[in-house]
Amino acid sequence: MSLIDRLKRFLAQSTPTGNPEDAVNRSELENETRNAPNGIERRLLDRRNAREGTRALIIDDSATVTAALARMLLQNRYQLETAGDAESGLAKIAANPPEVIFLDIVLPGINGFEALRRIRRDPVSKDIPVIMMSGNEQATEQFYAQRIGADDFMKKPFSRFEVFARVEKLLDGEAAPKRGS
């Protein structure tokens, strides 16, 4: 079975069927996608990183997700702030706007969709790229997030490769995250 067929089946599965032959091994898929079509290991390929000191904000109520994502970003020399809820995150954005925001959808109080609406309506934050995150893989969430102004959507759990591939898509010529880059 080709990688594309396996990915399609993986994305189409909303609930496990219980049949071993229908199971898709996520780590196997990740290992296959790490290699470029020409067989060169992905880590050897040229990669654009955000410039050192890029300011990022993680808004997520999960300490585990926040810690994992923070570790990845800090290892790449980002300046980082975190917030456990949307209200705190919006206050941090108003006080010191970041250059990129990682925003969970399911949050206590104001949810991620409402937080995104507020970010897009505020002149201070309307141009900050936002990567929405969710443990739910429903296509409707992705569609809705992008329709109200998300720049990308990342399903939890995510890999280091996925995080930086999504950030790389947002980089401008000076390696700064920008909307519509």
Secondary structure, 3 states (H helix, E strand, C coil): CCHHHHHHHHHHCCCCCCCHHHCCCHHHHHHHHHECCCCCEHHHCCCCCCCCCCEEEEECCCHHHHHHHHHHHHHCCCEEEEECCHHHHHHHHHHCCCCEEEEECCCCCCCHHHHHHHHHHCCCCCCCCEEEEECCCCHHHHHHHHHCCCCEEEECCCCHHHHHHHHHHCECCCCCECCCC
